[in-house]
Amino acid sequence: MATNENTYELSYIVNSVISDEQVKNLVSRVTTYVSETGAEILEVDEWGARRLSYPIQKKRNGYYVNMYFRSSGTIITRLERALEINDNILRYMTLRMDAKMIRHYEESRARRVEEAAAAEAEPEPATETDK
Amino acid sequence: MNSPFREPEYVDYKDTELLKRYLNEQGKILPRRITNVSAKFQRQLTRAVKRARHMAMIPFVADSLK
């Protein structure tokens, strides 16, 4: 529909003090919000809870999510405003991906898929898939 | 590091392992004088470090970066 589509990378940190259930809801809310604008979601890569390098709003841990999508640029300001308002989003960053970034992303994604497959093959429980 | 280091075409801020190689113990970006990388790579590095700092992946100031 949109004439000028770009690929975007959105990373955000969710307050991990709230329950796992709430985190899950928030992540899916962000994802639906983006997809409802007509964007094509390429991937939602959840890193999970990690220790922050410095405290943000007195929190020491955060739940990291990286999502990748294709859409027109007009939704970005609205999206960022929504993220800004939500108190449970500690940080966010949207980047428009240029050709080099897309190439890099595709390579790293292939690597991740491979690793996930390798982890699946191993008898030990995979950590990436539980959530 | 066993193979000669090739400068990647894009420096990902999420790759903190790579970024940390170019920071001193305080978390400051090392000058090109020390890192000996191309100007292009150093610029990309600087960008990526600043992005990573914003996302709390690496510290702005660290007393000890383990």
N, CA and C atoms of all chains as a GROMACS GRO file, in nm:
protein
  591
    1MET      N    1   0.083  -0.119   0.000
    1MET     CA    2   0.000   0.000   0.000
    1MET      C    3   0.088   0.125   0.000
    2ALA      N    4   0.176   0.128   0.098
    2ALA     CA    5   0.261   0.246   0.108
    2ALA      C    6   0.361   0.249  -0.006
    3THR      N    7   0.390   0.367  -0.050
    3THR     CA    8   0.481   0.378  -0.164
    3THR      C    9   0.626   0.362  -0.120
    4ASN      N   10   0.659   0.416  -0.001
    4ASN     CA   11   0.797   0.410   0.043
    4ASN      C   12   0.814   0.320   0.163
    5GLU      N   13   0.850   0.198   0.136
    5GLU     CA   14   0.865   0.102   0.245
    5GLU      C   15   1.011   0.089   0.283
    6ASN      N   16   1.032   0.076   0.411
    6ASN     CA   17   1.167   0.054   0.462
    6ASN      C   18   1.165  -0.065   0.556
    7THR      N   19   1.284  -0.115   0.581
    7THR     CA   20   1.296  -0.218   0.684
    7THR      C   21   1.344  -0.150   0.811
    8TYR      N   22   1.283  -0.184   0.921
    8TYR     CA   23   1.319  -0.123   1.048
    8TYR      C   24   1.357  -0.228   1.149
    9GLU      N   25   1.443  -0.184   1.237
    9GLU     CA   26   1.480  -0.268   1.350
    9GLU      C   27   1.439  -0.191   1.475
   10LEU      N   28   1.357  -0.252   1.554
   10LEU     CA   29   1.314  -0.188   1.679
   10LEU      C   30   1.361  -0.273   1.795
   11SER      N   31   1.442  -0.213   1.881
   11SER     CA   32   1.484  -0.283   2.003
   11SER      C   33   1.420  -0.211   2.120
   12TYR      N   34   1.373  -0.285   2.215
   12TYR     CA   35   1.324  -0.219   2.336
   12TYR      C   36   1.349  -0.306   2.458
   13ILE      N   37   1.350  -0.240   2.570
   13ILE     CA   38   1.372  -0.308   2.696
   13ILE      C   39   1.246  -0.295   2.779
   14VAL      N   40   1.192  -0.408   2.820
   14VAL     CA   41   1.071  -0.408   2.902
   14VAL      C   42   1.114  -0.423   3.047
   15ASN      N   43   1.047  -0.350   3.133
   15ASN     CA   44   1.065  -0.363   3.277
   15ASN      C   45   1.041  -0.509   3.316
   16SER      N   46   1.142  -0.576   3.370
   16SER     CA   47   1.121  -0.718   3.399
   16SER      C   48   1.074  -0.740   3.542
   17VAL      N   49   1.043  -0.632   3.612
   17VAL     CA   50   0.990  -0.646   3.748
   17VAL      C   51   0.845  -0.698   3.741
   18ILE      N   52   0.774  -0.661   3.636
   18ILE     CA   53   0.637  -0.709   3.619
   18ILE      C   54   0.639  -0.859   3.587
   19SER      N   55   0.525  -0.924   3.602
   19SER     CA   56   0.521  -1.071   3.587
   19SER      C   57   0.550  -1.113   3.444
   20ASP      N   58   0.592  -1.237   3.429
   20ASP     CA   59   0.621  -1.292   3.297
   20ASP      C   60   0.501  -1.278   3.205
   21GLU      N   61   0.385  -1.300   3.266
   21GLU     CA   62   0.259  -1.290   3.190
   21GLU      C   63   0.243  -1.150   3.132
   22GLN      N   64   0.268  -1.051   3.215
   22GLN     CA   65   0.253  -0.911   3.171
   22GLN      C   66   0.356  -0.875   3.064
   23VAL      N   67   0.477  -0.928   3.082
   23VAL     CA   68   0.581  -0.902   2.982
   23VAL      C   69   0.536  -0.957   2.847
   24LYS      N   70   0.486  -1.081   2.852
   24LYS     CA   71   0.440  -1.149   2.732
   24LYS      C   72   0.329  -1.070   2.662
   25ASN      N   73   0.235  -1.022   2.745
   25ASN     CA   74   0.125  -0.943   2.691
   25ASN      C   75   0.175  -0.816   2.625
   26LEU      N   76   0.268  -0.750   2.693
   26LEU     CA   77   0.318  -0.623   2.641
   26LEU      C   78   0.390  -0.644   2.508
   27VAL      N   79   0.471  -0.749   2.502
   27VAL     CA   80   0.545  -0.777   2.378
   27VAL      C   81   0.447  -0.804   2.264
   28SER      N   82   0.343  -0.885   2.295
   28SER     CA   83   0.249  -0.915   2.186
   28SER      C   84   0.167  -0.792   2.150
   29ARG      N   85   0.145  -0.704   2.248
   29ARG     CA   86   0.073  -0.580   2.218
   29ARG      C   87   0.152  -0.493   2.122
   30VAL      N   88   0.281  -0.481   2.149
   30VAL     CA   89   0.367  -0.401   2.060
   30VAL      C   90   0.366  -0.461   1.920
   31THR      N   91   0.378  -0.594   1.916
   31THR     CA   92   0.382  -0.661   1.786
   31THR      C   93   0.253  -0.642   1.709
   32THR      N   94   0.139  -0.658   1.778
   32THR     CA   95   0.013  -0.638   1.706
   32THR      C   96  -0.004  -0.493   1.665
   33TYR      N   97   0.040  -0.403   1.753
   33TYR     CA   98   0.029  -0.260   1.721
   33TYR      C   99   0.099  -0.232   1.589
   34VAL      N  100   0.218  -0.286   1.575
   34VAL     CA  101   0.296  -0.263   1.453
   34VAL      C  102   0.229  -0.331   1.333
   35SER      N  103   0.185  -0.455   1.353
   35SER     CA  104   0.129  -0.527   1.238
   35SER      C  105  -0.006  -0.469   1.194
   36GLU      N  106  -0.079  -0.412   1.291
   36GLU     CA  107  -0.208  -0.353   1.256
   36GLU      C  108  -0.196  -0.229   1.168
   37THR      N  109  -0.078  -0.167   1.172
   37THR     CA  110  -0.058  -0.051   1.086
   37THR      C  111  -0.028  -0.093   0.942
   38GLY      N  112  -0.027  -0.223   0.920
   38GLY     CA  113  -0.002  -0.272   0.786
   38GLY      C  114   0.141  -0.312   0.763
   39ALA      N  115   0.220  -0.310   0.869
   39ALA     CA  116   0.359  -0.348   0.855
   39ALA      C  117   0.371  -0.500   0.845
   40GLU      N  118   0.476  -0.540   0.779
   40GLU     CA  119   0.504  -0.682   0.769
   40GLU      C  120   0.611  -0.718   0.871
   41ILE      N  121   0.573  -0.797   0.970
   41ILE     CA  122   0.668  -0.835   1.074
   41ILE      C  123   0.761  -0.943   1.020
   42LEU      N  124   0.890  -0.914   1.026
   42LEU     CA  125   0.986  -1.013   0.976
   42LEU      C  126   1.027  -1.109   1.086
   43GLU      N  127   1.049  -1.054   1.204
   43GLU     CA  128   1.092  -1.140   1.313
   43GLU      C  129   1.076  -1.066   1.446
   44VAL      N  130   1.043  -1.141   1.548
   44VAL     CA  131   1.047  -1.087   1.684
   44VAL      C  132   1.145  -1.174   1.759
   45ASP      N  133   1.260  -1.119   1.788
   45ASP     CA  134   1.366  -1.194   1.854
   45ASP      C  135   1.373  -1.150   1.999
   46GLU      N  136   1.331  -1.238   2.088
   46GLU     CA  137   1.332  -1.203   2.230
   46GLU      C  138   1.459  -1.257   2.294
   47TRP      N  139   1.536  -1.167   2.348
   47TRP     CA  140   1.658  -1.208   2.416
   47TRP      C  141   1.628  -1.255   2.557
   48GLY      N  142   1.519  -1.202   2.610
   48GLY     CA  143   1.484  -1.237   2.747
   48GLY      C  144   1.549  -1.143   2.847
   49ALA      N  145   1.536  -1.179   2.974
   49ALA     CA  146   1.584  -1.092   3.081
   49ALA      C  147   1.735  -1.092   3.084
   50ARG      N  148   1.790  -0.975   3.098
   50ARG     CA  149   1.934  -0.958   3.105
   50ARG      C  150   1.963  -0.851   3.207
   51ARG      N  151   2.083  -0.853   3.255
   51ARG     CA  152   2.126  -0.751   3.348
   51ARG      C  153   2.160  -0.625   3.269
   52LEU      N  154   2.112  -0.511   3.317
   52LEU     CA  155   2.145  -0.385   3.251
   52LEU      C  156   2.283  -0.340   3.296
   53SER      N  157   2.353  -0.272   3.208
   53SER     CA  158   2.487  -0.227   3.242
   53SER      C  159   2.486  -0.115   3.345
   54TYR      N  160   2.376  -0.047   3.352
   54TYR     CA  161   2.361   0.058   3.453
   54TYR      C  162   2.212   0.063   3.485
   55PRO      N  163   2.178   0.106   3.606
   55PRO     CA  164   2.035   0.104   3.641
   55PRO      C  165   1.955   0.205   3.560
   56ILE      N  166   1.835   0.165   3.518
   56ILE     CA  167   1.741   0.255   3.451
   56ILE      C  168   1.616   0.257   3.537
   57GLN      N  169   1.576   0.373   3.578
   57GLN     CA  170   1.461   0.388   3.667
   57GLN      C  171   1.470   0.291   3.784
   58LYS      N  172   1.587   0.284   3.842
   58LYS     CA  173   1.616   0.200   3.959
   58LYS      C  174   1.609   0.050   3.931
   59LYS      N  175   1.595   0.013   3.803
   59LYS     CA  176   1.590  -0.130   3.775
   59LYS      C  177   1.726  -0.176   3.726
   60ARG      N  178   1.760  -0.298   3.767
   60ARG     CA  179   1.891  -0.351   3.730
   60ARG      C  180   1.881  -0.453   3.618
   61ASN      N  181   1.758  -0.501   3.594
   61ASN     CA  182   1.739  -0.601   3.489
   61ASN      C  183   1.632  -0.555   3.391
   62GLY      N  184   1.642  -0.606   3.273
   62GLY     CA  185   1.542  -0.572   3.172
   62GLY      C  186   1.523  -0.687   3.076
   63TYR      N  187   1.405  -0.688   3.015
   63TYR     CA  188   1.372  -0.793   2.919
   63TYR      C  189   1.391  -0.735   2.779
   64TYR      N  190   1.489  -0.789   2.707
   64TYR     CA  191   1.524  -0.733   2.576
   64TYR      C  192   1.444  -0.797   2.463
   65VAL      N  193   1.394  -0.713   2.375
   65VAL     CA  194   1.324  -0.762   2.257
   65VAL      C  195   1.376  -0.686   2.135
   66ASN      N  196   1.406  -0.760   2.030
   66ASN     CA  197   1.443  -0.696   1.902
   66ASN      C  198   1.341  -0.740   1.801
   67MET      N  199   1.279  -0.645   1.736
   67MET     CA  200   1.189  -0.687   1.630
   67MET      C  201   1.226  -0.620   1.499
   68TYR      N  202   1.195  -0.690   1.392
   68TYR     CA  203   1.231  -0.642   1.260
   68TYR      C  204   1.104  -0.639   1.177
   69PHE      N  205   1.081  -0.532   1.106
   69PHE     CA  206   0.960  -0.524   1.025
   69PHE      C  207   0.980  -0.432   0.905
   70ARG      N  208   0.893  -0.451   0.809
   70ARG     CA  209   0.892  -0.366   0.691
   70ARG      C  210   0.766  -0.282   0.694
   71SER      N  211   0.783  -0.152   0.677
   71SER     CA  212   0.665  -0.067   0.673
   71SER      C  213   0.704   0.068   0.616
   72SER      N  214   0.605   0.153   0.601
   72SER     CA  215   0.635   0.290   0.561
   72SER      C  216   0.681   0.366   0.685
   73GLY      N  217   0.751   0.474   0.664
   73GLY     CA  218   0.808   0.547   0.776
   73GLY      C  219   0.707   0.623   0.859
   74THR      N  220   0.587   0.637   0.808
   74THR     CA  221   0.490   0.723   0.878
   74THR      C  222   0.446   0.667   1.012
   75ILE      N  223   0.459   0.537   1.030
   75ILE     CA  224   0.412   0.481   1.157
   75ILE      C  225   0.513   0.501   1.270
   76ILE      N  226   0.637   0.531   1.233
   76ILE     CA  227   0.743   0.531   1.333
   76ILE      C  228   0.721   0.635   1.444
   77THR      N  229   0.681   0.755   1.406
   77THR     CA  230   0.661   0.857   1.510
   77THR      C  231   0.550   0.816   1.607
   78ARG      N  232   0.445   0.759   1.552
   78ARG     CA  233   0.335   0.715   1.639
   78ARG      C  234   0.379   0.601   1.729
   79LEU      N  235   0.454   0.510   1.670
   79LEU     CA  236   0.504   0.396   1.745
   79LEU      C  237   0.594   0.442   1.859
   80GLU      N  238   0.685   0.532   1.827
   80GLU     CA  239   0.780   0.578   1.929
   80GLU      C  240   0.708   0.654   2.040
   81ARG      N  241   0.602   0.726   2.002
   81ARG     CA  242   0.527   0.798   2.102
   81ARG      C  243   0.459   0.700   2.198
   82ALA      N  244   0.402   0.595   2.142
   82ALA     CA  245   0.336   0.493   2.225
   82ALA      C  246   0.437   0.427   2.319
   83LEU      N  247   0.556   0.401   2.267
   83LEU     CA  248   0.658   0.337   2.350
   83LEU      C  249   0.705   0.431   2.461
   84GLU      N  250   0.715   0.557   2.425
   84GLU     CA  251   0.758   0.659   2.522
   84GLU      C  252   0.660   0.668   2.639
   85ILE      N  253   0.532   0.659   2.607
   85ILE     CA  254   0.429   0.675   2.708
   85ILE      C  255   0.422   0.555   2.801
   86ASN      N  256   0.449   0.438   2.747
   86ASN     CA  257   0.438   0.318   2.830
   86ASN      C  258   0.548   0.313   2.936
   87ASP      N  259   0.506   0.309   3.062
   87ASP     CA  260   0.603   0.312   3.171
   87ASP      C  261   0.684   0.184   3.183
   88ASN      N  262   0.632   0.077   3.125
   88ASN     CA  263   0.704  -0.049   3.136
   88ASN      C  264   0.806  -0.070   3.026
   89ILE      N  265   0.819   0.028   2.938
   89ILE     CA  266   0.925   0.022   2.838
   89ILE      C  267   1.035   0.116   2.886
   90LEU      N  268   1.147   0.058   2.921
   90LEU     CA  269   1.255   0.138   2.979
   90LEU      C  270   1.334   0.212   2.871
   91ARG      N  271   1.355   0.144   2.762
   91ARG     CA  272   1.432   0.203   2.652
   91ARG      C  273   1.380   0.147   2.521
   92TYR      N  274   1.395   0.225   2.414
   92TYR     CA  275   1.362   0.173   2.283
   92TYR      C  276   1.453   0.239   2.182
   93MET      N  277   1.471   0.178   2.071
   93MET     CA  278   1.550   0.238   1.965
   93MET      C  279   1.504   0.180   1.832
   94THR      N  280   1.469   0.269   1.742
   94THR     CA  281   1.429   0.224   1.608
   94THR      C  282   1.537   0.266   1.511
   95LEU      N  283   1.577   0.175   1.428
   95LEU     CA  284   1.677   0.206   1.326
   95LEU      C  285   1.621   0.168   1.190
   96ARG      N  286   1.640   0.256   1.094
   96ARG     CA  287   1.605   0.219   0.958
   96ARG      C  288   1.724   0.142   0.902
   97MET      N  289   1.695   0.025   0.847
   97MET     CA  290   1.805  -0.059   0.801
   97MET      C  291   1.839  -0.028   0.656
   98ASP      N  292   1.967  -0.003   0.633
   98ASP     CA  293   2.010   0.015   0.494
   98ASP      C  294   2.056  -0.120   0.440
   99ALA      N  295   2.102  -0.123   0.319
   99ALA     CA  296   2.135  -0.250   0.254
   99ALA      C  297   2.238  -0.330   0.332
  100LYS      N  298   2.337  -0.259   0.386
  100LYS     CA  299   2.442  -0.328   0.462
  100LYS      C  300   2.388  -0.391   0.588
  101MET      N  301   2.300  -0.316   0.654
  101MET     CA  302   2.242  -0.369   0.777
  101MET      C  303   2.155  -0.490   0.748
  102ILE      N  304   2.081  -0.482   0.638
  102ILE     CA  305   1.994  -0.594   0.602
  102ILE      C  306   2.078  -0.718   0.574
  103ARG      N  307   2.187  -0.699   0.503
  103ARG     CA  308   2.275  -0.811   0.473
  103ARG      C  309   2.330  -0.870   0.603
  104HIS      N  310   2.374  -0.780   0.690
  104HIS     CA  311   2.426  -0.826   0.818
  104HIS      C  312   2.319  -0.900   0.898
  105TYR      N  313   2.198  -0.845   0.895
  105TYR     CA  314   2.088  -0.905   0.969
  105TYR      C  315   2.057  -1.045   0.917
  106GLU      N  316   2.054  -1.058   0.785
  106GLU     CA  317   2.021  -1.188   0.728
  106GLU      C  318   2.126  -1.293   0.761
  107GLU      N  319   2.251  -1.249   0.762
  107GLU     CA  320   2.357  -1.343   0.800
  107GLU      C  321   2.345  -1.386   0.945
  108SER      N  322   2.323  -1.288   1.032
  108SER     CA  323   2.317  -1.322   1.173
  108SER      C  324   2.190  -1.403   1.204
  109ARG      N  325   2.087  -1.378   1.127
  109ARG     CA  326   1.964  -1.453   1.148
  109ARG      C  327   1.984  -1.599   1.108
  110ALA      N  328   2.053  -1.619   0.997
  110ALA     CA  329   2.082  -1.755   0.952
  110ALA      C  330   2.163  -1.829   1.058
  111ARG      N  331   2.257  -1.756   1.118
  111ARG     CA  332   2.339  -1.816   1.223
  111ARG      C  333   2.252  -1.854   1.344
  112ARG      N  334   2.160  -1.765   1.378
  112ARG     CA  335   2.074  -1.791   1.494
  112ARG      C  336   1.985  -1.912   1.470
  113VAL      N  337   1.932  -1.921   1.350
  113VAL     CA  338   1.845  -2.034   1.316
  113VAL      C  339   1.924  -2.164   1.327
  114GLU      N  340   2.048  -2.158   1.279
  114GLU     CA  341   2.135  -2.275   1.284
  114GLU      C  342   2.161  -2.318   1.429
  115GLU      N  343   2.191  -2.217   1.511
  115GLU     CA  344   2.218  -2.245   1.652
  115GLU      C  345   2.097  -2.304   1.720
  116ALA      N  346   1.981  -2.249   1.687
  116ALA     CA  347   1.858  -2.300   1.747
  116ALA      C  348   1.835  -2.444   1.706
  117ALA      N  349   1.864  -2.474   1.581
  117ALA     CA  350   1.848  -2.611   1.532
  117ALA      C  351   1.946  -2.703   1.603
  118ALA      N  352   2.068  -2.653   1.623
  118ALA     CA  353   2.169  -2.733   1.691
  118ALA      C  354   2.128  -2.759   1.836
  119ALA      N  355   2.072  -2.656   1.899
  119ALA     CA  356   2.028  -2.669   2.038
  119ALA      C  357   1.913  -2.769   2.048
  120GLU      N  358   1.830  -2.768   1.945
  120GLU     CA  359   1.715  -2.858   1.941
  120GLU      C  360   1.763  -3.004   1.935
  121ALA      N  361   1.868  -3.024   1.856
  121ALA     CA  362   1.920  -3.159   1.836
  121ALA      C  363   1.984  -3.214   1.963
  122GLU      N  364   2.040  -3.122   2.044
  122GLU     CA  365   2.105  -3.165   2.168
  122GLU      C  366   1.999  -3.215   2.267
  123PRO      N  367   2.040  -3.310   2.351
  123PRO     CA  368   1.943  -3.360   2.450
  123PRO      C  369   1.909  -3.258   2.558
  124GLU      N  370   2.001  -3.165   2.586
  124GLU     CA  371   1.975  -3.069   2.693
  124GLU      C  372   1.865  -2.971   2.652
  125PRO      N  373   1.789  -2.924   2.750
  125PRO     CA  374   1.676  -2.838   2.717
  125PRO      C  375   1.720  -2.708   2.650
  126ALA      N  376   1.650  -2.672   2.546
  126ALA     CA  377   1.680  -2.548   2.474
  126ALA      C  378   1.630  -2.431   2.556
  127THR      N  379   1.715  -2.329   2.567
  127THR     CA  380   1.678  -2.214   2.648
  127THR      C  381   1.609  -2.108   2.565
  128GLU      N  382   1.635  -2.114   2.434
  128GLU     CA  383   1.587  -2.008   2.347
  128GLU      C  384   1.435  -2.011   2.328
  129THR      N  385   1.382  -2.133   2.327
  129THR     CA  386   1.242  -2.148   2.288
  129THR      C  387   1.144  -2.130   2.404
  130ASP      N  388   1.187  -2.157   2.527
  130ASP     CA  389   1.090  -2.144   2.637
  130ASP      C  390   1.058  -1.998   2.661
  131LYS      N  391   0.942  -1.973   2.706
  131LYS     CA  392   0.902  -1.832   2.723
  131LYS      C  393   0.768  -1.830   2.793
  132MET      N  394   3.972  -1.458   1.626
  132MET     CA  395   4.103  -1.395   1.634
  132MET      C  396   4.212  -1.486   1.581
  133ASN      N  397   4.176  -1.611   1.554
  133ASN     CA  398   4.276  -1.700   1.497
  133ASN      C  399   4.296  -1.667   1.349
  134SER      N  400   4.189  -1.620   1.284
  134SER     CA  401   4.202  -1.575   1.147
  134SER      C  402   4.226  -1.425   1.148
  135PRO      N  403   4.296  -1.372   1.047
  135PRO     CA  404   4.320  -1.228   1.047
  135PRO      C  405   4.189  -1.151   1.049
  136PHE      N  406   4.187  -1.044   1.128
  136PHE     CA  407   4.062  -0.971   1.148
  136PHE      C  408   4.023  -0.891   1.024
  137ARG      N  409   3.902  -0.917   0.976
  137ARG     CA  410   3.851  -0.840   0.863
  137ARG      C  411   3.746  -0.744   0.917
  138GLU      N  412   3.756  -0.620   0.878
  138GLU     CA  413   3.658  -0.524   0.928
  138GLU      C  414   3.523  -0.552   0.864
  139PRO      N  415   3.421  -0.574   0.947
  139PRO     CA  416   3.290  -0.604   0.890
  139PRO      C  417   3.230  -0.482   0.821
  140GLU      N  418   3.136  -0.506   0.732
  140GLU     CA  419   3.079  -0.392   0.658
  140GLU      C  420   2.978  -0.315   0.743
  141TYR      N  421   2.923  -0.384   0.844
  141TYR     CA  422   2.833  -0.314   0.935
  141TYR      C  423   2.865  -0.355   1.078
  142VAL      N  424   2.878  -0.257   1.164
  142VAL     CA  425   2.907  -0.285   1.304
  142VAL      C  426   2.774  -0.284   1.380
  143ASP      N  427   2.741  -0.398   1.435
  143ASP     CA  428   2.614  -0.414   1.504
  143ASP      C  429   2.631  -0.375   1.651
  144TYR      N  430   2.541  -0.287   1.698
  144TYR     CA  431   2.551  -0.245   1.839
  144TYR      C  432   2.518  -0.361   1.933
  145LYS      N  433   2.451  -0.463   1.880
  145LYS     CA  434   2.415  -0.577   1.964
  145LYS      C  435   2.533  -0.671   1.988
  146ASP      N  436   2.636  -0.653   1.908
  146ASP     CA  437   2.754  -0.739   1.920
  146ASP      C  438   2.850  -0.680   2.024
  147THR      N  439   2.814  -0.694   2.150
  147THR     CA  440   2.893  -0.628   2.255
  147THR      C  441   3.032  -0.689   2.269
  148GLU      N  442   3.044  -0.817   2.232
  148GLU     CA  443   3.176  -0.881   2.241
  148GLU      C  444   3.276  -0.808   2.153
  149LEU      N  445   3.231  -0.774   2.033
  149LEU     CA  446   3.318  -0.700   1.941
  149LEU      C  447   3.347  -0.560   1.996
  150LEU      N  448   3.244  -0.492   2.041
  150LEU     CA  449   3.260  -0.354   2.087
  150LEU      C  450   3.356  -0.345   2.205
  151LYS      N  451   3.346  -0.443   2.294
  151LYS     CA  452   3.428  -0.438   2.416
  151LYS      C  453   3.577  -0.444   2.387
  152ARG      N  454   3.609  -0.499   2.271
  152ARG     CA  455   3.751  -0.505   2.236
  152ARG      C  456   3.809  -0.365   2.211
  153TYR      N  457   3.720  -0.270   2.186
  153TYR     CA  458   3.766  -0.135   2.154
  153TYR      C  459   3.738  -0.035   2.265
  154LEU      N  460   3.716  -0.087   2.386
  154LEU     CA  461   3.692   0.001   2.501
  154LEU      C  462   3.803  -0.022   2.603
  155ASN      N  463   3.836   0.083   2.678
  155ASN     CA  464   3.930   0.061   2.788
  155ASN      C  465   3.852   0.016   2.912
  156GLU      N  466   3.922  -0.001   3.023
  156GLU     CA  467   3.855  -0.055   3.142
  156GLU      C  468   3.744   0.038   3.191
  157GLN      N  469   3.759   0.165   3.162
  157GLN     CA  470   3.657   0.259   3.206
  157GLN      C  471   3.533   0.258   3.116
  158GLY      N  472   3.545   0.190   3.003
  158GLY     CA  473   3.434   0.188   2.910
  158GLY      C  474   3.444   0.297   2.804
  159LYS      N  475   3.560   0.362   2.799
  159LYS     CA  476   3.580   0.465   2.696
  159LYS      C  477   3.624   0.401   2.565
  160ILE      N  478   3.588   0.467   2.458
  160ILE     CA  479   3.628   0.418   2.326
  160ILE      C  480   3.776   0.447   2.306
  161LEU      N  481   3.852   0.346   2.266
  161LEU     CA  482   3.995   0.366   2.243
  161LEU      C  483   4.017   0.450   2.117
  162PRO      N  484   4.118   0.536   2.119
  162PRO     CA  485   4.144   0.618   2.001
  162PRO      C  486   4.200   0.532   1.888
  163ARG      N  487   4.190   0.583   1.771
  163ARG     CA  488   4.236   0.512   1.653
  163ARG      C  489   4.387   0.490   1.657
  164ARG      N  490   4.453   0.580   1.727
  164ARG     CA  491   4.597   0.568   1.749
  164ARG      C  492   4.629   0.429   1.806
  165ILE      N  493   4.544   0.385   1.894
  165ILE     CA  494   4.566   0.256   1.961
  165ILE      C  495   4.504   0.142   1.882
  166THR      N  496   4.380   0.164   1.832
  166THR     CA  497   4.309   0.054   1.770
  166THR      C  498   4.363   0.019   1.632
  167ASN      N  499   4.421   0.118   1.565
  167ASN     CA  500   4.478   0.094   1.433
  167ASN      C  501   4.379   0.045   1.329
  168VAL      N  502   4.255   0.087   1.341
  168VAL     CA  503   4.155   0.046   1.242
  168VAL      C  504   4.135   0.160   1.143
  169SER      N  505   4.065   0.131   1.036
  169SER     CA  506   4.041   0.235   0.936
  169SER      C  507   3.948   0.341   0.993
  170ALA      N  508   3.953   0.458   0.935
  170ALA     CA  509   3.868   0.567   0.982
  170ALA      C  510   3.722   0.529   0.971
  171LYS      N  511   3.689   0.461   0.863
  171LYS     CA  512   3.553   0.419   0.839
  171LYS      C  513   3.504   0.326   0.949
  172PHE      N  514   3.588   0.230   0.981
  172PHE     CA  515   3.551   0.133   1.083
  172PHE      C  516   3.540   0.200   1.220
  173GLN      N  517   3.633   0.290   1.248
  173GLN     CA  518   3.630   0.360   1.378
  173GLN      C  519   3.501   0.440   1.393
  174ARG      N  520   3.457   0.503   1.287
  174ARG     CA  521   3.332   0.580   1.292
  174ARG      C  522   3.213   0.490   1.320
  175GLN      N  523   3.210   0.377   1.251
  175GLN     CA  524   3.100   0.284   1.272
  175GLN      C  525   3.101   0.229   1.414
  176LEU      N  526   3.221   0.206   1.462
  176LEU     CA  527   3.241   0.155   1.596
  176LEU      C  528   3.184   0.254   1.699
  177THR      N  529   3.220   0.380   1.679
  177THR     CA  530   3.176   0.484   1.770
  177THR      C  531   3.024   0.491   1.776
  178ARG      N  532   2.962   0.484   1.660
  178ARG     CA  533   2.816   0.484   1.652
  178ARG      C  534   2.758   0.367   1.729
  179ALA      N  535   2.812   0.249   1.699
  179ALA     CA  536   2.759   0.127   1.760
  179ALA      C  537   2.775   0.131   1.911
  180VAL      N  538   2.889   0.184   1.957
  180VAL     CA  539   2.912   0.192   2.102
  180VAL      C  540   2.808   0.282   2.166
  181LYS      N  541   2.779   0.394   2.101
  181LYS     CA  542   2.683   0.487   2.157
  181LYS      C  543   2.542   0.428   2.160
  182ARG      N  544   2.511   0.352   2.057
  182ARG     CA  545   2.381   0.285   2.057
  182ARG      C  546   2.373   0.180   2.166
  183ALA      N  547   2.479   0.104   2.178
  183ALA     CA  548   2.481  -0.002   2.280
  183ALA      C  549   2.472   0.057   2.420
  184ARG      N  550   2.533   0.174   2.439
  184ARG     CA  551   2.524   0.240   2.570
  184ARG      C  552   2.382   0.280   2.599
  185HIS      N  553   2.317   0.334   2.500
  185HIS     CA  554   2.178   0.377   2.519
  185HIS      C  555   2.090   0.259   2.561
  186MET      N  556   2.115   0.144   2.502
  186MET     CA  557   2.035   0.026   2.533
  186MET      C  558   2.090  -0.050   2.656
  187ALA      N  559   2.175   0.014   2.730
  187ALA     CA  560   2.229  -0.044   2.855
  187ALA      C  561   2.298  -0.178   2.834
  188MET      N  562   2.357  -0.196   2.717
  188MET     CA  563   2.429  -0.320   2.692
  188MET      C  564   2.575  -0.306   2.735
  189ILE      N  565   2.625  -0.186   2.725
  189ILE     CA  566   2.758  -0.157   2.779
  189ILE      C  567   2.746  -0.028   2.860
  190PRO      N  568   2.831  -0.012   2.960
  190PRO     CA  569   2.816   0.104   3.049
  190PRO      C  570   2.867   0.235   2.987
  191PHE      N  571   2.813   0.344   3.036
  191PHE     CA  572   2.868   0.475   2.999
  191PHE      C  573   3.000   0.494   3.071
  192VAL      N  574   2.999   0.465   3.198
  192VAL     CA  575   3.123   0.468   3.276
  192VAL      C  576   3.129   0.341   3.359
  193ALA      N  577   3.243   0.279   3.359
  193ALA     CA  578   3.259   0.158   3.438
  193ALA      C  579   3.385   0.172   3.520
  194ASP      N  580   3.373   0.140   3.648
  194ASP     CA  581   3.494   0.143   3.729
  194ASP      C  582   3.579   0.022   3.699
  195SER      N  583   3.509  -0.089   3.674
  195SER     CA  584   3.580  -0.211   3.632
  195SER      C  585   3.491  -0.286   3.535
  196LEU      N  586   3.539  -0.299   3.414
  196LEU     CA  587   3.461  -0.366   3.309
  196LEU      C  588   3.496  -0.515   3.308
  197LYS      N  589   3.498  -0.576   3.421
  197LYS     CA  590   3.548  -0.712   3.443
  197LYS      C  591   3.648  -0.759   3.339
   0.00000   0.00000   0.00000
